[in-house]
């Protein structure tokens, strides 16, 4: 909500803090599924491990779309001058991103200096592969040299920061259109975006090319309507349009169930194939897909209905808003070890992922709080 006397000043929106809490916790949960979906070696209960990895992994897919929708809900339309907006937003994420990317990529080398077993790295980062077990400085420096171009297998979660910076660059341009058009025009854009959500399935099951796409052109007819910009507009639109609780229950909940069923059974289908590519593995987990959108919309709308009355909870949610980016930066260090802890404590298999998530989330939050207290204003360069 904007301040009536000064439209450039925005008042605090508590229900968006609730959405942020859901997004932040579910992204930690999502990364706690990695040791299940990429379980090293054999186990007599491997079938159960893979089932729970898929069950939770499918349920948690709205995590990243919710983050993007929060960005759209808060920042569209952009009220600041473009250069000020870029300086404020991009610099806030750039330095923590760079610092933590370097730290993650130096981690294998640090473990070697400490004389720790190479397999420990895979306990922390299930994706990372065998190269990192060399604990070599040259390997780490090679990953660091690639930071301007892409993330490494040691800091997989940093993919989102490249996306976020791109969205920030795009927002002032998109904002000029959003500010001027009618709700009907926004819905037409979202309809076009909705069509593009099916493209990953078309490419997999029908043809690799569509609508003018070919070996010399990747920019197909609806290319400029595709991607996470749709979530930006969706967050902006749904912030200003409510559903009744009855409509959410009657339409939204069945929508979520159908989306979840497609995501879960689709993932189980691809992982049951004799051989599958990385693209096939991610096909039904794809964030810009109709099934994930169907899961995301009801969660966002339900969060709008949450009425937080406790001042203590409001302060905690506001603090999460301040610490959230830092939590995202550091949490990936703790998801793997938290799962190992849950296994060591013999927590029932079906509860290990949420239990590990609580630990990883809490530890990350405490670390960010500590950094902010010790470093003061300079903490923004470390944790945003």
C-alpha positions in Angstrom: 0.0 0.0 0.0 1.3 3.4 -0.9 1.3 6.4 1.4 -1.5 8.7 0.3 0.3 12.0 1.1 3.6 10.8 -0.6 3.1 8.1 -3.3 6.8 7.4 -3.4 6.7 6.1 0.2 5.4 2.6 0.7 4.0 1.3 4.0 4.9 -2.1 5.4 2.8 -4.9 4.1 2.6 -7.7 6.7 1.0 -10.3 4.6 3.9 -10.0 2.1 6.2 -10.8 5.0 4.1 -14.0 5.5 4.7 -14.9 1.8 8.4 -14.2 2.2 8.5 -16.5 5.3 6.8 -19.3 3.2 9.2 -18.7 0.3 12.3 -18.6 2.5 11.5 -21.7 4.5 10.3 -23.7 1.4 13.5 -22.9 -0.5 15.5 -24.2 2.5 13.3 -27.3 2.5 13.8 -27.7 -1.3 17.5 -27.8 -0.9 17.1 -30.3 2.0 15.6 -32.7 -0.6 18.9 -32.8 -2.6 20.5 -35.5 -0.4 17.3 -37.6 -1.0 17.0 -37.0 -4.8 20.8 -37.4 -5.3 21.5 -40.1 -2.7 25.1 -41.3 -2.9 25.6 -45.1 -3.1 23.1 -47.8 -2.3 20.7 -48.3 0.5 18.2 -51.0 1.3 15.6 -48.3 1.6 16.6 -46.3 -1.5 13.0 -46.6 -2.8 11.6 -44.9 0.3 14.4 -42.2 0.2 13.6 -41.4 -3.4 9.9 -41.3 -2.7 10.2 -38.8 0.0 12.6 -36.7 -2.0 10.1 -36.6 -4.9 7.1 -36.0 -2.6 8.6 -33.0 -0.8 10.5 -31.8 -3.9 7.3 -31.5 -5.9 5.4 -29.9 -3.0 8.1 -27.2 -2.6 8.3 -26.0 -6.2 6.4 -22.7 -5.6 9.4 -21.4 -3.5 11.2 -19.5 -6.2 8.0 -18.2 -8.0 6.9 -16.8 -4.7 10.1 -14.8 -4.4 9.6 -13.3 -7.9 6.0 -12.5 -7.2 7.0 -10.7 -4.0 9.4 -8.6 -6.1 6.7 -7.8 -8.6 4.2 -7.0 -5.8 6.6 -4.6 -4.1 8.4 -3.0 -6.9 5.9 -2.6 -9.8 5.4 0.0 -10.9 8.9 1.4 -10.2 8.7 4.9 -8.7 12.4 5.7 -8.6 14.6 7.1 -11.3 16.2 4.3 -13.2 19.8 4.9 -12.2 18.9 5.2 -8.5 16.8 2.0 -8.7 19.7 0.1 -10.3 22.2 1.4 -7.8 19.9 0.6 -4.8 18.8 -2.8 -5.9 21.7 -4.3 -7.8 24.4 -3.2 -5.5 22.5 -4.6 -2.5 22.7 -8.1 -4.0 26.0 -7.9 -5.9 28.5 -7.8 -3.1 27.0 -10.5 -0.9 26.6 -12.6 -4.1 30.2 -12.2 -5.0 31.6 -12.7 -1.5 29.6 -15.9 -0.8 30.2 -17.3 -4.3 33.9 -17.1 -3.6 33.5 -18.6 -0.1 31.5 -21.6 -1.5 33.9 -22.2 -4.2 36.9 -22.1 -1.9 35.3 -24.6 0.5 36.8 -27.8 -0.9 40.3 -26.2 -0.7 39.6 -25.2 2.9 38.6 -28.7 3.8 41.9 -30.0 2.3 43.9 -27.4 4.4 42.1 -28.7 7.5 42.9 -32.3 6.6 39.2 -33.3 6.4 38.1 -36.3 4.3 37.2 -35.4 0.7 33.8 -37.2 0.9 32.7 -34.5 3.4 32.3 -32.1 0.5 29.7 -34.3 -1.1 27.8 -34.4 2.3 27.5 -30.6 2.0 26.9 -30.3 -1.7 25.4 -33.4 -3.3 25.5 -31.9 -6.8 29.2 -31.1 -6.8 30.7 -34.2 -8.3 34.1 -35.9 -8.0 36.3 -33.0 -9.2 35.9 -31.1 -6.0 37.1 -34.0 -3.9 40.6 -33.2 -5.2 40.5 -30.3 -2.7 42.6 -28.4 -5.1 43.1 -24.6 -5.1 43.3 -24.6 -8.9 39.9 -26.2 -9.1 38.4 -23.6 -6.7 40.1 -20.7 -8.6 38.7 -22.1 -11.9 35.2 -22.0 -10.5 35.8 -18.5 -9.1 37.0 -17.3 -12.6 33.6 -18.5 -14.0 31.5 -16.3 -11.6 31.0 -13.5 -14.2 29.4 -16.2 -16.5 27.6 -18.7 -14.3 27.4 -20.5 -10.9 29.3 -23.6 -10.1 28.2 -27.0 -8.7 29.3 -25.8 -5.3 26.9 -22.8 -5.2 24.0 -24.1 -7.2 21.5 -21.8 -5.4 23.3 -18.8 -6.8 21.5 -19.3 -10.1 18.7 -17.3 -8.7 20.9 -14.2 -8.2 21.8 -14.0 -11.8 18.1 -14.2 -12.6 17.3 -11.6 -9.9 19.8 -9.1 -11.3 18.3 -9.6 -14.7 14.8 -8.9 -13.4 16.1 -5.8 -11.7 17.6 -4.6 -15.0 14.3 -5.3 -16.7 11.9 -3.9 -14.1 12.1 -0.1 -15.0 11.4 -1.0 -18.6 8.5 -3.3 -17.8 7.2 -0.9 -15.3 6.6 1.8 -17.9 4.1 -0.5 -19.5 2.5 -1.8 -16.3 1.9 1.7 -15.0 -0.1 2.8 -18.1 -2.2 -0.2 -19.1 -5.5 -1.5 -17.9 -6.1 -4.6 -15.8 -7.5 -6.2 -19.0 -4.2 -5.6 -20.9 -2.3 -7.2 -17.9 -4.6 -10.2 -18.1 -3.9 -10.6 -21.9 -0.2 -10.5 -21.2 -0.6 -13.2 -18.5 -2.7 -15.2 -20.9 0.2 -15.1 -23.4 2.6 -16.0 -20.7 0.3 -18.9 -19.7 0.7 -20.3 -23.2 4.5 -20.2 -23.0 4.4 -22.3 -19.8 3.6 -25.4 -22.0 6.6 -24.9 -24.2 9.0 -27.1 -22.1 6.6 -30.0 -22.6 6.2 -29.3 -26.3 9.9 -29.4 -26.7 10.3 -32.6 -24.8 7.4 -34.6 -26.3 6.7 -33.0 -29.8 9.6 -31.0 -31.3 12.6 -29.0 -30.1 11.4 -26.0 -32.1 8.2 -23.9 -32.1 6.9 -20.7 -33.6 9.8 -19.7 -35.7 12.5 -21.2 -33.4 15.2 -23.0 -35.3 18.9 -23.7 -35.3 19.7 -20.1 -36.1 16.9 -18.5 -34.0 16.1 -19.3 -30.3 13.7 -16.3 -30.0 10.3 -17.8 -30.9 7.0 -15.9 -31.3 6.1 -15.6 -27.6 9.7 -15.5 -26.4 9.2 -12.0 -24.9 6.2 -13.1 -23.0 8.0 -16.1 -21.4 10.0 -16.6 -18.3 9.9 -15.1 -14.8 8.6 -11.8 -16.0 5.2 -13.4 -15.9 5.6 -14.0 -12.2 6.6 -10.4 -11.7 3.3 -9.3 -13.3 1.3 -12.0 -11.5 2.6 -10.8 -8.1 1.7 -7.2 -9.0 -1.8 -8.2 -10.3 -2.7 -10.5 -7.4 -1.6 -7.9 -4.8 -4.3 -5.7 -6.1 -7.0 -8.3 -6.7 -8.5 -10.5 -4.0 -10.2 -13.9 -4.0 -12.7 -14.7 -1.3 -11.7 -17.5 1.0 -14.5 -19.6 -0.4 -13.1 -19.1 -3.9 -9.6 -20.1 -2.8 -11.0 -23.2 -1.1 -13.3 -24.1 -4.0 -11.0 -23.3 -6.9 -7.5 -22.7 -5.5 -7.1 -25.8 -3.4 -8.1 -28.2 -6.2 -5.8 -26.2 -8.5 -2.9 -26.8 -6.1 -3.8 -30.6 -5.9 -3.8 -31.0 -9.7 -0.6 -29.0 -10.0 1.1 -31.1 -7.3 -0.1 -34.4 -8.9 1.4 -33.4 -12.3 4.6 -32.3 -10.7 5.0 -35.4 -8.4 4.0 -38.1 -10.9 5.8 -36.4 -13.8 9.1 -36.3 -11.7 8.6 -40.0 -10.7 8.0 -40.8 -14.4 11.3 -39.2 -15.6 13.4 -40.6 -12.7 12.1 -44.1 -13.6 13.4 -43.9 -17.1 16.5 -46.2 -17.8 18.4 -43.0 -18.7 17.5 -39.4 -18.5 19.1 -36.1 -19.3 19.4 -33.2 -16.8 16.7 -31.4 -18.7 14.4 -34.4 -18.5 15.0 -34.6 -14.8 14.0 -31.0 -14.3 11.1 -31.1 -16.8 8.2 -31.4 -14.3 10.1 -29.4 -11.7 10.4 -26.5 -14.1 9.4 -23.3 -12.3 7.9 -21.7 -15.5 5.4 -24.5 -16.1 1.6 -24.6 -15.8 1.7 -27.2 -12.9 4.0 -25.0 -10.8 1.9 -21.9 -11.4 -1.2 -23.9 -10.4 0.5 -24.6 -7.1 1.9 -21.1 -6.5 -1.3 -18.9 -7.0 -3.3 -20.5 -4.2 -0.4 -20.2 -1.7 0.0 -16.5 -2.5 -3.7 -15.8 -2.2 -4.0 -17.8 1.1 -1.1 -15.8 2.5 -3.1 -12.6 1.8 -5.8 -13.9 4.1 -3.4 -14.3 7.1 -4.1 -11.6 9.7 -1.1 -11.3 12.0 -2.2 -9.6 15.2 0.8 -10.3 17.5 3.3 -7.5 17.5 6.1 -10.0 18.4 5.3 -12.0 15.3 5.2 -8.9 13.2 8.6 -7.9 14.4 10.0 -11.3 13.6 8.5 -11.2 10.1 10.0 -7.7 9.6 13.4 -9.0 10.8 13.1 -11.9 8.3 12.6 -9.3 5.6 15.9 -7.6 6.6 17.8 -10.9 7.0 16.1 -12.9 4.2 18.7 -12.3 1.5 21.5 -13.2 3.9 19.7 -16.4 4.9 19.5 -17.3 1.2 23.3 -16.7 0.8 24.4 -18.9 3.8 21.7 -21.6 4.1 23.2 -23.9 1.5 26.1 -24.6 3.8 23.7 -26.2 6.3 21.1 -28.2 4.3 23.3 -31.2 3.7 24.7 -31.4 7.3 21.2 -30.9 8.7 19.9 -33.9 6.8 22.9 -35.9 8.1 21.9 -34.8 11.6 18.3 -35.8 11.1 19.5 -39.3 10.0 21.9 -39.6 12.9 19.0 -38.8 15.3 16.9 -41.5 13.7 14.1 -39.1 12.9 11.5 -41.0 10.9 12.3 -40.8 7.2 9.2 -38.9 6.2 10.0 -36.2 8.7 13.7 -35.8 8.1 13.4 -33.1 5.4 11.2 -30.7 7.4 13.3 -31.4 10.6 16.5 -30.7 8.7 14.9 -27.5 7.2 14.1 -26.1 10.6 17.7 -26.6 11.8 19.2 -25.1 8.6 16.8 -22.2 8.6 17.3 -21.4 12.2 21.1 -21.7 12.1 21.3 -19.5 9.0 19.0 -16.8 10.5 21.2 -16.7 13.7 24.4 -16.4 11.7 22.9 -13.5 9.6 21.7 -11.8 12.8 25.3 -12.2 14.3 26.9 -10.7 11.2 24.5 -7.8 11.2 25.2 -7.1 14.9 29.0 -7.4 14.6 29.4 -5.5 11.3 26.7 -2.9 11.7 26.1 -0.9 8.5 28.9 -2.7 6.7 26.9 -5.9 7.0 25.0 -4.9 3.8 28.1 -5.9 1.8 28.1 -9.4 3.4 24.4 -10.3 3.8 22.6 -7.6 1.9 
